[in-house]
Amino acid sequence: MALRSRFLRVTLIVGGVLAFAGYFAFSTFFFSPTESDYPADVSTLVPRDVDFFLAKARARALFDQPPRLAAQDEIDKTAAWQSWIASPEYAAFDAEHQLEQQLERVRKELAALPIDPLAALAARDIAVAGYFRGATLASADWACYARANWIGKFAASALAHPRLFQLDKRGFTVESDGAVLTLSGAQLTRPVHVARIADVVIVGTQRELVARALELNARGGQESFGLSARYSDFVQAQKRGGAGEELVSLRDALEFSVDWRAAMDKLGLSGRWPPADAFELGPRLAARLFQLGSIRTLSGVLGFDSGLVLRAHADLSVEVLTPLQKSLYRIAGRETQRVVDELAFIAPADVHSMGHMEVKLGEFLNEVYQSLEPAERQLLDDTLRGTGQFTGAGALIDELESLFKGRIGWIVRDNDFTYTAEKDPPNDGAIVPAFALVLWTENTDKAHRRIQQLQQLVSDNQARFGLRGRTGQRAVFTNVLKGGNEVWEFWAPTIPGTGHIAVSRNGDMYFISNTYALLSDLLRRFSREEKVRRLSERPDFAQVVSEGRASSNLLAWFDPRSFATLARRLAEQSALDEVKARINWDRERMLAEDAVLRESFPGKVRGQLDQATQAEVDALVAPRLAELESRLLREQVPALRAAMDRQITYLEACSGAFLSVKLDPKSIDLSLSAIVPLDK
């Protein structure tokens, strides 16, 4: 018994000595096993003046087996992903960037490592920050800041002992300069600098950037990005909702901040978007209201846990804003929920889009007028002067501003209402959605009387405004609905798809629609007794609205899945129109005329023909041009239509999205919530 006791004491003593020696050796050569974690956020190790910053908590949870996403099995089953993988666009992208080869190389390299770098370095927080240095992102100077477990801390500390991992035999060179280690050689295109602060490992392409983390740590994070207003007010604050509570969907969101001005200057990005010279009226008008180049910095968060939730803040360069933009951004926002309660209550549950904008109506209508083609402006002015009531569009705009408040709403849905040739106005058969614009009147008897007078003015000048009934009959009709609302209907063949405009009022809300059926449907929805499906009753709509801004100057709901049916009907015509627009008819006519002259009129020269000969040439050229158009349509439309169908399929991955924008003379705050259920 005494011998056994003595052996146990000796064993314990020797074990204790070895444990102490091992602990001392490990602490000396690597790190103390009992050291505390870095007590602050990793952003406090990032310099305040960085051009870009990205951070994500629990990044490892995004991946199954890196680089494969944890949700990849569900993504693979969606029609959007299957369409993308099989598309010519993906094949071209892969051929240019060798994406599949790169992913396979990453898989092999990760499998060959003795540790999972994401598990060791990104199980909790990871951030990337740096500076733009040239025309490409590859030339940027960056540093990665990652909270590591003991394996990651050991790996970082072990770099000071390169023989431990036989790095020299692999072609690497390790140099030590104080607390910063520099790794170069082998397949590294740039030296990599490494430092460690407690459980945070810093790896960067610029030594000064890595060393500054050590300096910031010594100063308690003073002058760091993490203690700047840019981070606390415009990144962290984005995670809180209108009532100040933290949004669960943004708890582990991707944080970002970009010096947009530096990005444009260094990367050569254009700030001219939307394009002011676009062919379509919409982009031209949007370009007058906003330009990407006016953004100075962009900061916010992006969440993936429940669909996609983006909340961002943009500081603006006030000196580049136009007078209109300054006036527009100065308008106070309206409580988002109050606007939603007004419009979503009367909007059908299956609307493609519903929205609202705060704007000075006169300024907005003037910008619409200025965005028109010169011939269109002239025609509008002449028409208004012909009534004897207005000197031109400017006078009408001034009157409309006095009659209506600075608000514009819209509701858009599928135009699936029954059309009866005997009762409904003739139209061009174009495929269009049913829409209703909503204006809010100054709710006084005087304003309502003047609106009635304007409606009567249009009725009295039917021909001048392009109104035309069936076979010369009257083109303006009035009708009183069950609830007492009076509807005026103006038949106009120039209105695409429906051939008419219907207007009515309920309280202080004035409706303008391209179909009587939608207008009457909206008006009857004011009664709570109506058994109808309302947008306000959709749980997914309520969810995304709750994640929006408390107040907004602009808000919009979009349902891509309800829009898809209409979009596919529009795609065929859009493909035809696009192919036709690509044809240079002047050039093709010239080539066809030259060919006809060579074949049938030798010696004749184009442009020097008498009237009779020109008529003969035109008769021979016309079928050639028709055949050319037919051939190009056969060759190009199917591929273009297929590309449009794929884009619609991508949109269908989202079952609903809500955008809210709050404007300020010096900034823009944006919130976008999209539901991506991965169910089809």
C-alpha positions as CSV (number, residue, x, y, z in Angstrom):
1,M,0.0,0.0,0.0
2,A,2.9,2.4,0.9
3,L,4.6,1.6,-2.4
4,R,1.5,2.2,-4.4
5,S,0.9,5.5,-2.6
6,R,4.5,6.6,-3.2
7,F,4.2,5.7,-6.9
8,L,1.0,7.8,-7.1
9,R,2.6,10.8,-5.5
10,V,5.6,10.5,-7.9
11,T,3.3,10.2,-10.9
12,L,1.3,13.2,-9.8
13,I,4.4,15.3,-9.2
14,V,5.9,14.3,-12.6
15,G,2.6,14.9,-14.3
16,G,2.3,18.3,-12.7
17,V,5.8,19.3,-13.6
18,L,5.2,18.2,-17.2
19,A,1.9,20.0,-17.3
20,F,3.4,23.2,-16.0
21,A,6.3,22.9,-18.4
22,G,4.0,22.2,-21.3
23,Y,1.7,25.1,-20.3
24,F,4.7,27.4,-20.0
25,A,6.2,26.2,-23.3
26,F,2.9,26.5,-25.1
27,S,2.3,30.0,-23.7
28,T,5.8,31.0,-24.6
29,F,5.8,29.7,-28.2
30,F,2.1,30.1,-29.0
31,F,-0.5,31.7,-26.7
32,S,-1.8,31.4,-23.2
33,P,-4.7,28.9,-23.1
34,T,-6.3,31.0,-20.4
35,E,-6.2,34.4,-22.3
36,S,-9.5,36.3,-22.7
37,D,-11.2,37.0,-25.9
38,Y,-11.0,40.5,-27.5
39,P,-13.7,42.3,-25.5
40,A,-15.0,44.7,-28.3
41,D,-16.4,44.3,-31.8
42,V,-13.8,43.5,-34.5
43,S,-14.8,46.7,-36.2
44,T,-12.9,48.6,-33.5
45,L,-9.7,47.2,-35.0
46,V,-10.5,48.7,-38.4
47,P,-9.2,52.2,-39.3
48,R,-11.9,54.8,-39.5
49,D,-10.9,56.0,-43.0
50,V,-11.3,52.7,-44.9
51,D,-13.0,52.8,-48.3
52,F,-15.0,49.6,-47.8
53,F,-16.1,47.4,-44.8
54,L,-17.9,44.1,-44.8
55,A,-18.7,42.0,-41.7
56,K,-20.8,38.9,-40.9
57,A,-21.5,37.1,-37.7
58,R,-21.5,33.3,-37.7
59,A,-20.3,33.1,-41.3
60,R,-19.6,29.4,-41.0
61,A,-23.4,28.8,-40.7
62,L,-23.9,29.9,-44.3
63,F,-21.9,26.9,-45.5
64,D,-22.4,23.2,-45.5
65,Q,-19.0,22.0,-46.8
66,P,-17.2,25.2,-48.0
67,P,-17.7,26.6,-50.6
68,R,-21.1,24.8,-50.8
69,L,-23.9,26.8,-49.2
70,A,-26.0,25.3,-46.4
71,A,-29.1,26.0,-48.4
72,Q,-27.8,24.7,-51.7
73,D,-29.9,21.5,-51.7
74,E,-33.1,23.7,-51.5
75,I,-31.7,26.2,-54.0
76,D,-30.9,23.4,-56.5
77,K,-34.6,22.4,-56.6
78,T,-35.8,25.9,-57.6
79,A,-36.8,26.6,-61.2
80,A,-34.8,29.9,-61.1
81,W,-31.6,28.1,-60.2
82,Q,-32.2,25.3,-62.7
83,S,-32.9,27.8,-65.4
84,W,-29.8,29.8,-64.6
85,I,-27.5,26.8,-64.6
86,A,-28.8,25.6,-68.0
87,S,-28.8,29.1,-69.5
88,P,-26.4,30.4,-72.2
89,E,-25.7,33.4,-69.8
90,Y,-24.3,31.0,-67.2
91,A,-22.2,29.1,-69.8
92,A,-20.7,32.4,-71.0
93,F,-20.0,33.5,-67.5
94,D,-18.4,30.2,-66.6
95,A,-16.3,30.3,-69.8
96,E,-15.0,33.8,-69.0
97,H,-14.3,33.3,-65.3
98,Q,-13.8,29.5,-65.1
99,L,-16.2,29.5,-62.1
100,E,-16.6,25.7,-62.0
101,Q,-12.8,25.2,-62.2
102,Q,-12.2,27.8,-59.5
103,L,-14.8,26.2,-57.1
104,E,-13.3,22.7,-57.7
105,R,-9.8,24.1,-56.9
106,V,-11.1,25.7,-53.7
107,R,-12.7,22.4,-52.7
108,K,-9.5,20.5,-53.2
109,E,-7.4,23.1,-51.4
110,L,-9.7,23.2,-48.4
111,A,-9.8,19.4,-48.3
112,A,-6.0,19.3,-48.2
113,L,-5.8,21.7,-45.2
114,P,-5.3,20.1,-41.8
115,I,-8.1,22.4,-40.4
116,D,-11.4,23.9,-41.7
117,P,-10.4,27.6,-42.0
118,L,-14.0,28.8,-41.7
119,A,-14.6,26.7,-38.6
120,A,-11.3,28.0,-37.1
121,L,-11.5,31.6,-38.2
122,A,-15.1,32.5,-39.0
123,A,-17.3,30.6,-36.5
124,R,-18.2,33.9,-34.9
125,D,-17.3,37.2,-36.4
126,I,-15.4,38.0,-39.6
127,A,-14.8,41.3,-41.3
128,V,-13.0,42.6,-44.4
129,A,-12.0,46.2,-44.9
130,G,-9.5,48.2,-47.0
131,Y,-8.8,50.8,-49.6
132,F,-9.5,50.9,-53.4
133,R,-6.1,51.3,-55.1
134,G,-6.7,50.8,-58.8
135,A,-9.1,50.1,-61.6
136,T,-10.0,46.6,-60.4
137,L,-11.0,45.1,-57.0
138,A,-7.9,42.8,-57.3
139,S,-5.7,45.8,-56.8
140,A,-7.3,46.9,-53.5
141,D,-5.5,46.7,-50.2
142,W,-7.5,44.8,-47.7
143,A,-7.4,43.1,-44.3
144,C,-9.5,40.3,-42.9
145,Y,-10.4,40.3,-39.2
146,A,-11.7,37.0,-37.9
147,R,-12.5,35.7,-34.4
148,A,-10.7,32.4,-34.1
149,N,-11.1,29.3,-31.9
150,W,-8.0,27.7,-30.3
151,I,-7.2,26.0,-33.6
152,G,-7.2,29.2,-35.5
153,K,-5.2,31.0,-32.8
154,F,-2.7,28.1,-32.8
155,A,-2.3,28.2,-36.6
156,A,-1.7,32.0,-36.6
157,S,0.8,31.7,-33.7
158,A,2.5,28.8,-35.4
159,L,3.5,30.9,-38.4
160,A,6.3,32.3,-36.2
161,H,7.7,28.8,-36.4
162,P,7.6,27.9,-40.1
163,R,9.4,24.6,-39.7
164,L,6.5,23.3,-37.7
165,F,4.3,23.1,-40.8
166,Q,7.3,22.8,-43.1
167,L,6.3,26.0,-44.8
168,D,9.9,26.4,-46.2
169,K,9.6,23.1,-48.0
170,R,6.4,24.3,-49.6
171,G,8.1,27.4,-51.0
172,F,6.9,29.9,-48.4
173,T,9.1,32.5,-46.6
174,V,8.1,33.9,-43.2
175,E,9.5,37.1,-41.9
176,S,8.9,38.7,-38.5
177,D,8.7,42.4,-37.9
178,G,7.5,42.9,-34.4
179,A,4.0,41.5,-33.9
180,V,3.4,41.3,-37.6
181,L,4.4,38.2,-39.6
182,T,4.8,38.4,-43.4
183,L,4.2,35.3,-45.5
184,S,5.4,35.3,-49.2
185,G,6.5,33.0,-51.9
186,A,4.9,29.8,-53.3
187,Q,1.7,30.7,-55.2
188,L,1.0,33.9,-53.4
189,T,0.8,36.8,-55.9
190,R,1.2,39.3,-53.1
191,P,2.8,39.1,-49.6
192,V,0.3,38.3,-46.8
193,H,0.7,40.0,-43.4
194,V,-0.6,38.3,-40.3
195,A,-1.1,39.5,-36.7
196,R,-3.2,38.3,-33.7
197,I,-5.0,40.2,-31.0
198,A,-6.4,37.8,-28.4
199,D,-8.9,35.6,-30.4
200,V,-8.9,38.0,-33.4
201,V,-6.6,37.0,-36.3
202,I,-5.8,39.7,-38.8
203,V,-4.6,38.8,-42.3
204,G,-4.0,41.5,-44.9
205,T,-2.2,42.5,-48.1
206,Q,-0.7,45.7,-46.7
207,R,1.5,45.6,-43.6
208,E,0.5,49.1,-42.5
209,L,-3.2,48.1,-42.5
210,V,-2.5,45.1,-40.3
211,A,-0.2,47.0,-38.0
212,R,-2.9,49.7,-37.5
213,A,-5.1,47.1,-35.8
214,L,-2.4,46.7,-33.2
215,E,-2.3,50.5,-32.7
216,L,-6.1,50.7,-32.4
217,N,-6.1,48.0,-29.8
218,A,-3.5,49.8,-27.8
219,R,-5.7,53.0,-27.9
220,G,-8.9,51.2,-26.9
221,G,-10.4,51.5,-30.4
222,Q,-10.2,55.3,-30.5
223,E,-10.3,56.6,-34.1
224,S,-11.5,53.2,-35.3
225,F,-14.3,52.5,-37.8
226,G,-16.3,50.7,-35.1
227,L,-16.5,53.8,-32.9
228,S,-17.3,56.1,-35.8
229,A,-20.8,57.6,-36.4
230,R,-20.7,56.0,-39.8
231,Y,-20.8,52.6,-38.2
232,S,-23.0,53.2,-35.2
233,D,-25.6,55.5,-36.9
234,F,-25.6,54.0,-40.4
235,V,-24.7,50.3,-40.0
236,Q,-25.7,49.2,-36.5
237,A,-28.7,51.4,-36.3
238,Q,-30.1,49.8,-39.4
239,K,-30.8,46.6,-37.4
240,R,-33.5,48.4,-35.4
241,G,-37.1,48.8,-36.6
242,G,-39.3,51.9,-36.4
243,A,-40.0,51.4,-32.7
244,G,-36.3,51.0,-32.0
245,E,-36.5,47.3,-31.4
246,E,-33.9,44.9,-33.0
247,L,-35.2,43.2,-36.1
248,V,-34.8,39.4,-35.7
249,S,-34.2,39.1,-39.4
250,L,-31.1,41.4,-39.2
251,R,-29.5,40.1,-36.0
252,D,-26.7,38.3,-37.9
253,A,-26.9,40.4,-41.0
254,L,-24.1,41.2,-43.4
255,E,-22.8,44.7,-42.4
256,F,-21.4,46.9,-45.2
257,S,-20.1,50.4,-45.8
258,V,-18.6,51.8,-49.0
259,D,-17.1,55.1,-49.8
260,W,-19.0,55.3,-53.1
261,R,-17.2,58.4,-54.3
262,A,-13.8,56.6,-53.9
263,A,-15.2,53.5,-55.6
264,M,-16.3,55.6,-58.6
265,D,-13.0,57.5,-58.8
266,K,-10.7,54.5,-58.4
267,L,-12.8,51.8,-60.2
268,G,-14.0,54.0,-63.0
269,L,-17.7,53.5,-62.2
270,S,-20.2,55.8,-63.9
271,G,-22.5,57.9,-61.8
272,R,-24.8,58.6,-64.8
273,W,-27.6,56.2,-63.8
274,P,-30.5,56.1,-64.6
275,P,-29.6,57.2,-68.2
276,A,-30.9,60.7,-69.0
277,D,-30.9,59.9,-72.7
278,A,-32.9,56.6,-72.5
279,F,-35.5,55.9,-75.2
280,E,-38.3,55.2,-72.7
281,L,-40.0,58.0,-70.8
282,G,-39.7,56.2,-67.4
283,P,-35.9,56.1,-67.2
284,R,-35.6,59.7,-68.5
285,L,-38.0,60.9,-65.8
286,A,-36.2,58.8,-63.1
287,A,-32.9,60.4,-64.2
288,R,-34.3,63.8,-63.4
289,L,-35.2,62.7,-59.9
290,F,-32.1,60.7,-58.9
291,Q,-28.5,60.0,-60.1
292,L,-26.2,57.3,-58.7
293,G,-23.3,59.8,-58.9
294,S,-24.9,61.9,-56.1
295,I,-24.1,59.2,-53.5
296,R,-21.0,59.9,-51.4
297,T,-21.1,56.9,-48.9
298,L,-23.3,53.9,-48.7
299,S,-23.8,51.9,-45.5
300,G,-26.2,49.3,-44.1
301,V,-27.0,45.7,-43.5
302,L,-28.2,42.8,-45.6
303,G,-30.0,39.9,-43.9
304,F,-30.6,36.4,-45.4
305,D,-32.3,34.5,-42.5
306,S,-35.9,35.2,-43.6
307,G,-35.8,36.0,-47.3
308,L,-33.7,39.0,-48.1
309,V,-33.8,42.2,-46.0
310,L,-31.7,45.2,-47.0
311,R,-31.6,48.5,-45.0
312,A,-29.2,51.1,-46.2
313,H,-28.2,54.8,-45.7
314,A,-26.7,56.9,-48.4
315,D,-24.9,60.2,-47.7
316,L,-25.4,62.6,-50.6
317,S,-23.0,65.1,-52.3
318,V,-25.3,68.0,-52.0
319,E,-23.3,70.2,-54.4
320,V,-24.2,67.9,-57.3
321,L,-28.0,67.8,-56.7
322,T,-30.2,69.7,-59.1
323,P,-32.7,72.3,-57.8
324,L,-35.5,69.8,-58.4
325,Q,-33.7,67.0,-56.4
326,K,-33.0,69.4,-53.5
327,S,-36.7,70.4,-53.4
328,L,-37.9,66.8,-53.7
329,Y,-35.6,65.5,-50.9
330,R,-36.7,68.3,-48.6
331,I,-40.3,67.0,-48.5
332,A,-41.2,65.4,-45.1
333,G,-42.0,61.7,-45.3
334,R,-45.4,60.3,-44.3
335,E,-46.0,57.5,-41.7
336,T,-45.6,54.3,-43.7
337,Q,-48.3,52.3,-41.9
338,R,-50.9,55.0,-42.5
339,V,-50.3,55.0,-46.2
340,V,-50.4,51.2,-46.3
341,D,-53.7,51.3,-44.4
342,E,-55.2,53.6,-47.0
343,L,-54.1,51.8,-50.1
344,A,-53.7,48.2,-49.1
345,F,-57.2,48.1,-47.8
346,I,-58.7,48.8,-51.2
347,A,-56.0,47.0,-53.3
348,P,-56.8,43.4,-54.4
349,A,-54.6,40.7,-52.8
350,D,-53.3,39.8,-56.3
351,V,-52.0,43.2,-57.3
352,H,-48.7,43.3,-59.2
353,S,-47.7,46.5,-57.6
354,M,-49.0,49.1,-55.1
355,G,-47.1,52.2,-54.2
356,H,-47.1,55.8,-53.0
357,M,-44.9,58.8,-53.4
358,E,-44.7,62.2,-51.6
359,V,-43.9,64.9,-54.2
360,K,-44.7,68.4,-55.1
361,L,-47.2,67.7,-57.8
362,G,-46.5,70.8,-59.9
363,E,-42.8,70.1,-60.0
364,F,-43.3,66.4,-60.7
365,L,-45.7,67.1,-63.6
366,N,-43.4,69.7,-65.0
367,E,-40.6,67.1,-65.1
368,V,-42.9,64.7,-66.8
369,Y,-43.7,67.4,-69.4
370,Q,-40.0,68.2,-69.9
371,S,-39.2,64.5,-70.3
372,L,-41.6,64.3,-73.3
373,E,-40.3,64.6,-76.9
374,P,-40.4,68.1,-78.3
375,A,-43.2,67.1,-80.7
376,E,-45.3,65.7,-77.9
377,R,-44.9,68.8,-75.8
378,Q,-45.9,71.0,-78.8
379,L,-49.0,68.8,-79.4
380,L,-50.1,69.0,-75.7
381,D,-49.6,72.8,-75.6
382,D,-51.6,73.3,-78.9
383,T,-54.4,71.1,-77.6
384,L,-54.7,73.0,-74.3
385,R,-54.6,76.4,-76.0
386,G,-57.3,75.2,-78.4
387,T,-59.8,74.9,-75.4
388,G,-59.6,78.6,-74.7
389,Q,-59.0,77.8,-71.0
390,F,-55.2,77.4,-70.8
391,T,-52.2,79.1,-72.4
392,G,-50.4,75.8,-72.4
393,A,-49.3,72.8,-70.2
394,G,-47.7,75.1,-67.6
395,A,-51.1,76.7,-66.8
396,L,-52.8,73.4,-66.5
397,I,-50.0,72.1,-64.2
398,D,-50.3,75.2,-62.0
399,E,-54.1,74.5,-61.6
400,L,-53.6,70.8,-60.9
401,E,-51.1,71.7,-58.1
402,S,-53.7,73.9,-56.5
403,L,-56.4,71.2,-56.7
404,F,-54.4,68.2,-55.5
405,K,-52.1,67.5,-52.6
406,G,-48.5,66.4,-53.0
407,R,-49.1,62.7,-53.1
408,I,-49.4,60.1,-55.9
409,G,-50.4,56.5,-55.4
410,W,-50.8,53.6,-57.8
411,I,-52.3,50.2,-58.0
412,V,-51.5,47.7,-60.8
413,R,-52.9,44.3,-61.4
414,D,-53.6,41.9,-64.3
415,N,-56.2,43.1,-66.8
416,D,-58.2,39.9,-66.7
417,F,-61.6,41.7,-66.6
418,T,-64.2,40.5,-69.1
419,Y,-64.2,42.5,-72.3
420,T,-67.5,42.9,-74.3
421,A,-67.2,44.3,-77.8
422,E,-70.8,45.5,-77.7
423,K,-70.3,47.6,-74.5
424,D,-66.6,48.3,-74.1
425,P,-64.6,50.8,-76.1
426,P,-62.7,49.7,-79.2
427,N,-58.9,49.3,-78.5
428,D,-55.7,48.3,-80.3
429,G,-55.6,44.9,-78.6
430,A,-52.2,45.7,-76.9
431,I,-51.4,43.6,-73.8
432,V,-51.4,46.0,-70.8
433,P,-51.9,45.8,-67.1
434,A,-54.9,47.4,-65.4
435,F,-53.7,50.4,-63.4
436,A,-55.2,53.1,-61.2
437,L,-53.4,56.3,-60.3
438,V,-54.5,57.9,-57.0
439,L,-54.4,61.6,-56.2
440,W,-55.5,63.2,-53.0
441,T,-57.7,66.3,-53.5
442,E,-58.0,69.4,-51.4
443,N,-61.3,68.2,-49.9
444,T,-63.4,71.3,-50.4
445,D,-66.5,72.0,-52.4
446,K,-64.6,74.5,-54.5
447,A,-61.9,72.0,-55.4
448,H,-64.5,69.3,-56.3
449,R,-66.5,71.8,-58.5
450,R,-63.4,72.8,-60.4
451,I,-62.4,69.1,-61.0
452,Q,-65.9,68.6,-62.4
453,Q,-65.4,71.6,-64.6
454,L,-62.2,70.2,-65.9
455,Q,-63.8,66.9,-66.7
456,Q,-66.6,68.7,-68.5
457,L,-64.0,70.7,-70.4
458,V,-62.5,67.5,-71.8
459,S,-66.0,66.3,-72.6
460,D,-66.8,69.6,-74.5
461,N,-63.5,69.2,-76.5
462,Q,-63.7,65.5,-77.3
463,A,-62.2,65.6,-80.8
464,R,-59.4,68.0,-79.7
465,F,-58.4,65.6,-77.0
466,G,-58.5,62.6,-79.3
467,L,-61.6,61.1,-77.8
468,R,-63.8,59.1,-80.2
469,G,-66.8,56.9,-79.6
470,R,-67.9,53.9,-81.7
471,T,-68.8,54.9,-85.3
472,G,-69.0,58.6,-84.5
473,Q,-71.0,58.3,-81.3
474,R,-70.3,60.2,-78.1
475,A,-67.0,59.3,-76.3
476,V,-67.7,60.5,-72.8
477,F,-70.0,58.6,-70.4
478,T,-71.1,58.9,-66.8
479,N,-72.3,56.3,-64.5
480,V,-73.3,56.2,-60.8
481,L,-72.1,53.0,-58.9
482,K,-74.0,51.2,-56.2
483,G,-72.2,53.1,-53.4
484,G,-73.1,56.5,-55.0
485,N,-69.7,57.2,-56.6
486,E,-70.0,58.9,-60.0
487,V,-67.6,57.6,-62.7
488,W,-66.7,59.5,-65.8
489,E,-65.4,57.4,-68.7
490,F,-63.5,58.9,-71.6
491,W,-63.1,56.7,-74.8
492,A,-59.8,57.3,-76.4
493,P,-58.4,55.0,-79.1
494,T,-54.9,56.1,-78.3
495,I,-55.0,54.5,-74.8
496,P,-53.1,51.2,-75.4
497,G,-55.0,48.0,-74.7
498,T,-58.2,49.4,-73.1
499,G,-59.1,52.4,-75.3
500,H,-60.4,54.5,-72.4
501,I,-59.7,56.3,-69.2
502,A,-62.1,56.2,-66.2
503,V,-62.1,58.7,-63.3
504,S,-63.9,59.0,-60.0
505,R,-63.6,60.3,-56.5
506,N,-64.2,58.9,-53.0
507,G,-63.7,61.4,-50.2
508,D,-60.4,63.1,-50.8
509,M,-59.1,60.3,-53.1
510,Y,-59.3,60.9,-56.8
511,F,-58.8,57.8,-59.1
512,I,-57.6,57.7,-62.7
513,S,-57.7,54.3,-64.3
514,N,-57.3,52.7,-67.7
515,T,-60.2,50.4,-67.1
516,Y,-63.7,51.1,-65.7
517,A,-63.7,47.5,-64.3
518,L,-60.7,48.1,-62.0
519,L,-61.9,51.5,-60.9
520,S,-65.4,50.2,-59.9
521,D,-63.7,47.3,-58.1
522,L,-61.5,49.6,-56.0
523,L,-64.4,51.9,-55.1
524,R,-66.6,49.1,-53.8
525,R,-63.7,48.0,-51.6
526,F,-64.2,51.1,-49.4
527,S,-67.1,49.2,-47.8
528,R,-65.9,46.9,-45.0
529,E,-68.9,44.7,-45.6
530,E,-67.6,43.6,-49.0
531,K,-66.3,40.0,-49.0
532,V,-63.2,40.5,-51.0
533,R,-59.5,39.5,-50.7
534,R,-57.5,42.5,-49.7
535,L,-53.7,43.1,-50.0
536,S,-53.7,44.2,-46.3
537,E,-54.9,40.8,-45.3
538,R,-51.9,38.9,-46.7
539,P,-49.5,37.8,-43.9
540,D,-46.5,38.0,-46.1
541,F,-47.4,41.6,-47.0
542,A,-47.7,42.5,-43.3
543,Q,-44.3,40.9,-42.6
544,V,-42.3,42.9,-45.1
545,V,-44.1,46.2,-44.2
546,S,-43.1,45.7,-40.6
547,E,-39.5,45.6,-41.7
548,G,-39.8,48.9,-43.7
549,R,-39.1,52.5,-42.7
550,A,-41.4,54.0,-40.1
551,S,-41.9,57.0,-42.4
552,S,-41.2,57.2,-46.1
553,N,-41.3,59.5,-49.1
554,L,-41.6,56.5,-51.4
555,L,-43.0,53.0,-50.8
556,A,-43.8,50.2,-53.2
557,W,-45.0,46.6,-53.0
558,F,-44.2,44.2,-55.9
559,D,-45.5,40.7,-56.4
560,P,-43.3,39.0,-59.1
561,R,-45.4,35.8,-59.1
562,S,-48.7,37.5,-59.8
563,F,-46.9,39.6,-62.5
564,A,-45.3,36.6,-64.2
565,T,-48.4,35.6,-66.3
566,L,-48.7,39.1,-67.7
567,A,-44.9,39.4,-68.2
568,R,-44.9,36.2,-70.3
569,R,-47.7,37.6,-72.5
570,L,-45.7,40.8,-72.9
571,A,-42.5,39.0,-73.7
572,E,-43.5,37.9,-77.2
573,Q,-44.4,41.4,-78.3
574,S,-41.3,42.8,-76.5
575,A,-39.1,40.4,-78.4
576,L,-40.7,41.3,-81.7
577,D,-40.3,45.0,-81.0
578,E,-36.7,44.7,-80.0
579,V,-35.7,42.7,-83.0
580,K,-37.4,45.2,-85.3
581,A,-35.8,48.1,-83.5
582,R,-32.4,46.6,-84.2
583,I,-32.8,46.7,-87.9
584,N,-31.2,49.6,-89.7
585,W,-34.0,50.2,-92.2
586,D,-32.2,53.0,-94.0
587,R,-29.1,50.8,-94.7
588,E,-31.2,47.8,-95.6
589,R,-33.3,49.8,-98.0
590,M,-30.2,51.2,-99.6
591,L,-28.7,47.7,-100.1
592,A,-32.0,46.3,-101.4
593,E,-32.3,49.2,-103.9
594,D,-28.8,48.7,-105.1
595,A,-29.4,45.0,-105.6
596,V,-32.6,45.6,-107.5
597,L,-31.0,48.2,-109.8
598,R,-28.1,45.8,-110.6
599,E,-30.5,42.9,-111.4
600,S,-33.3,44.7,-113.2
601,F,-32.2,48.2,-114.1
602,P,-28.6,48.1,-115.2
603,G,-27.0,51.5,-115.6
604,K,-29.5,53.2,-113.3
605,V,-28.2,55.0,-110.2
606,R,-30.1,55.2,-106.9
607,G,-31.2,58.7,-106.2
608,Q,-31.3,59.6,-109.9
609,L,-34.4,57.8,-110.9
610,D,-37.5,59.2,-112.6
611,Q,-40.8,58.8,-110.8
612,A,-42.0,55.8,-112.8
613,T,-38.7,53.9,-112.4
614,Q,-38.6,54.7,-108.7
615,A,-42.1,53.2,-108.3
616,E,-41.0,50.0,-110.0
617,V,-38.0,49.8,-107.8
618,D,-40.1,50.3,-104.7
619,A,-42.4,47.6,-105.8
620,L,-39.5,45.2,-106.0
621,V,-37.8,46.4,-102.9
622,A,-40.8,46.0,-100.6
623,P,-41.1,42.2,-100.7
624,R,-37.3,41.9,-100.1
625,L,-37.5,44.1,-97.0
626,A,-40.5,42.1,-95.8
627,E,-38.6,38.8,-96.3
628,L,-35.6,40.3,-94.5
629,E,-37.8,41.3,-91.5
630,S,-39.5,37.9,-91.5
631,R,-36.1,36.0,-91.6
632,L,-34.6,38.1,-88.8
633,L,-37.7,37.6,-86.7
634,R,-37.5,33.8,-87.2
635,E,-33.8,33.8,-86.4
636,Q,-33.6,36.1,-83.4
637,V,-37.0,36.2,-81.7
638,P,-37.0,32.7,-80.2
639,A,-33.6,33.2,-78.4
640,L,-34.6,36.6,-77.2
641,R,-38.0,35.3,-76.0
642,A,-36.2,32.5,-74.2
643,A,-33.9,34.9,-72.5
644,M,-36.9,37.0,-71.4
645,D,-38.7,33.9,-70.1
646,R,-35.6,33.0,-68.0
647,Q,-35.6,36.5,-66.5
648,I,-39.2,36.1,-65.5
649,T,-38.4,32.7,-64.0
650,Y,-35.6,34.4,-61.9
651,L,-38.2,37.0,-60.7
652,E,-40.6,34.2,-59.7
653,A,-38.1,33.1,-57.0
654,C,-39.4,36.1,-55.1
655,S,-43.1,35.9,-53.9
656,G,-43.2,39.5,-52.7
657,A,-41.0,42.6,-52.0
658,F,-41.6,45.9,-50.2
659,L,-39.5,49.0,-50.7
660,S,-39.6,52.1,-48.5
661,V,-37.4,55.2,-49.0
662,K,-37.0,58.1,-46.7
663,L,-35.5,61.3,-48.2
664,D,-33.5,64.1,-46.6
665,P,-31.7,67.0,-48.2
666,K,-28.4,65.3,-47.3
667,S,-29.2,61.6,-47.3
668,I,-31.4,58.7,-48.4
669,D,-32.5,55.9,-46.2
670,L,-33.8,52.7,-47.9
671,S,-35.3,49.5,-46.8
672,L,-36.1,46.5,-49.1
673,S,-37.6,43.3,-47.9
674,A,-38.0,40.4,-50.3
675,I,-39.6,37.0,-49.6
676,V,-37.7,34.2,-51.3
677,P,-39.4,31.0,-50.1
678,L,-37.3,28.5,-52.3
679,D,-40.6,26.6,-53.0
680,K,-40.7,26.6,-56.8
